[in-house]
Amino acid sequence: STQGARGRVLRVTRAMGQIVCGSSAARVVAPAAVGTGVCSATSVHRCADPQAPPAPPQQQQQQQQPPEEPLAAQQELLAQQQLELARLQEQQRELQQLRRQLQEASSQPLDVGNSFLEDPPTPLQQAESLTLKSVRLLDERFMACVRGELPPSAEKHAIAALAPIVDFLAAALVSEPMFVPALLTLLTILSGHPSLYERGHTRDDVDRGLVVAVNAAANRGGVPGGDKAKQFMDEQVLPMAEEGMPNAELLVGMWLYKVEHDPEGAMPHVERAVVIGHGQAMVVMAELLQDTRGEECSTRIVELVHRGAELGDADGIFSLAAFYEQGAMGLPQDAAAAVKLYERAAALCHPGAMSNLGVCYQTGIGVQKNPKKALQLYEEATLLGDTDAMFNLAEQLRLGDGVHKNPARAVQLFRQAGDLGHAASLVNLAICYKIGEGVERDPPQAAHEMERAANLGLSQAIFYLALLYKSGEGVPRDPKRMHELLAAAADAGHTGAMVTLGNCLMHGEVGPPCGDQSGAFKWFVRAAQLGDVEALFNQACCHLEGSGTQKNPQRGAELLRQAVDEGSVPAMYQLGSCYAKGCGVEKCVAEAARLYRKAAAGGNVSAMVALSILHQKGTEGVPLDHDLAFGLMKQAALSGRADALFNLGKIYKSGMLGVQMDLVAAVLLFTRAANRDSPDEVDGRAAALVSLGIMQESGEGGLAPDPSKAVELYKQASALGSANGTTNWAICLYKGIGVEKPDKATAEQLFEKAAKMGDTCALDMLHKMRASTL
């Protein structure tokens, strides 16, 4: 069922060392980003590196006071500085206007097609043009500050004027990748200003923008402007790394690791930043080691994460929290310690920490359960663009877990996260369209959203899409496409797809028309080895029946016992049947009844029917109890299953168990059972057809006598594999009942077929026919 993706809180632990935008001081989120779920570059910060190396001697010399000059010259210089400062303030106001224009441009839809060729200019072109203009306005001021022609306060004003532009473009970049060229253009120009890397005022500001740009390219795996991003890395960042700048070393390492998928090539760059004492680099190195070396480097991984956390790196604190929560990397599992660390990282505006802390409060892991606090944390992380938080918030609102239900907003959040590449959100969005929750029911749209999720490589989505092609809901029914998708999801390790593919192969829905039992058995075994209980149950049934493997009832019973230990309700019923028949185990009706009771308590209808029959007979170890037997059968019949409806009909037809005979009720129950069309209800349906045929033939229960209609019912039962139906049809042919004339030759063939199926009446009739011909 596609409902499997819903009703849960997704717990996604982020990769350690994801580069976050940083500043030594917190900033206010830009107004344009509030309430949009866009991650602002200014909204995440980390503590300053206490081990940052001192400024080089050249910088110290530049920062020394200039020698004293004559008074007149000083006054003239001061007047010039005041004039320059006034001009700078005027330009700062002009920049604020530019920033507003940028915000207005970003609110318009972007045309990804031929946007650079169209006239008038697109919002992207406007953004790039305004960015270049804003930088040109500031260029002279920056260089004047570098030359010492303006006081430090003027430099601070210039920086303050530029920071909102960087922040805005960084925020826009998260929601709209088309802004990558604009931001890279800005950063390329800024990188040419020595003051931005040699003086302490602006380094963090520009680092923040650099990190956002590289993160965006890394996380999206290639966006419009990707070539420009590569050129920027090669021409601007790499030379800085060669000069030993820690942030540049880290960026080069992250680019190699995340974009070019070269972790070994990334390690030397990141390691050099670690040696210098860069806290974030320590966490990135831990992630590299975890991905390439695994548990064998657990000691160093934990050491690096600890050092990064001690230096105030939010990712380090977050990763350490995740280790304690999961009991990973040799650390003890400690939910309370994890919560404290998540709180520290959340205080540094780490969106992943906010999301995971929200899960802790929602579920009561390591802290007292508080759904409203969880909601608040999800909301805050959503504003920072965290897609996991969007998903968790949507689920909380959809379910109404401690808050008012709001399925419409849940759909909006699923869509928002899905548009940012969160596959699980697209799955749930598809399900909302499928069942009409929070949005009008739209099966084709559901299939479209599921296809989007499947294209992101989520095996669960691929599996669910296969089920849609199997049922033909929202898409044309396509067994071939279903088979392809099931195989893809199964190859990706989805055990549900393995089991479904095995069932389809077993029944000939895919593959050879006659079925591929051997192929089905292999998929059941593979899924069972991965811990799938349903697969273990199916594997056991294959051993019991000899389907796809050699018949081995003892092995089948052994596997059923394992499945029972894992809580499988169908296995409880099946193992009970083994004890009732002595199949693979020593016959023990009392043990069969115990297992039936356990399965019945779990809602298994077949177990209710079997237990009712045992209490009707009152066999060994099972007391005779007509009231309990009747109650169990009525409860089973409420499920609408054919076998339960048939057996309840038998009770009313015969008036057994102290129940008053009611032939009309029996006919109704038999009819309902006969009309069932589920493949796993064939036996109950066939038995009901036979009983209905007998009553139709004799005109019982308000039915008019109609032997010819009875014959049709027997034929239907025979087609379903019923020995009784085959025998009754043969008798009608032999005696000429309900047919134009007797057909003893066909009757003999049918008696022989039914006798091979174990019907003793058919065997007797066959002997009589052959004796009469002697």
JORADA-V484042 format. One line per field, one symbol per residue. burial: I if it has 9 or more other C-alpha atoms within 8 Angstrom, else O. A space follows every 50 residues. Layout:
BEGIN
burial=???
END
This chain:
BEGIN
burial=OOOOIOOOOOOOOOOIIOOIIIIIOIOOIIOOIIOOIIIIIIIIIIIOIO OOOOOOOOIIOOOOOOOOOOOOOIOOOOOOIOOIIOOIIOIIOOIIOIIO OIIOIIOOOOOOOOIOOOOOIIIIIIIIOIIIOIIOIIOOIIIIIIOOOI IOOIIIIIIOIIIIIIIIIIIIIIIOIIIIIIIIIIIIIIIOIIIIIOIO OIIIIIIIIIIIIIIIIIOOOOIOIIOIIOOIIIOIIIIIIOOOIIIIII IIIIIIIIIOOIIOIIIIIIIIIIOIIIIIIIIIIIIIIIOOOIOOIIIO IIOIIIIIIOIIIIIIIIIIIIIIIOIIIOOOIIIIIIIIIIIIIIOIII IIIIIIIIIIIIOIIIIOIIIOIIIIIIIIIIIIIIIIIIIIIIIIIIII IOIOIIIIIIIOIIIIIIOOOIIIIIIIIIIIIIOIIIIOIIIIIIIIII IIIIOOOIIIIIIIIIIIIIOIIIIOIIIOIIIOIIIIIIOOOIIIIIII IIIIIIIIIIOOOOIIIIIIIIIIIIIIOOOIIIIIIIIIIIIIIIIIIO IIIIIIIIIIIOIIOOOIIIIIIIIIIIIIOIIIIOIIIIIIIIIIIIII OOOIIIIIIIIIIIIIOIIOOIOIIIOIIIOIIIIIIOOIIIIIIIIIII IIIOIIIOOOIIIOIIIIIIIIIIOIOOOOIIIIIIIIIIIIIIIIIIII IOOOIIIIIIIOIIIIIIOIOIIIIIIIIIIIIIOIIIIOOIIOOIIIOI IIIIIOOOIOOIIOIIOOIOOOOO
END
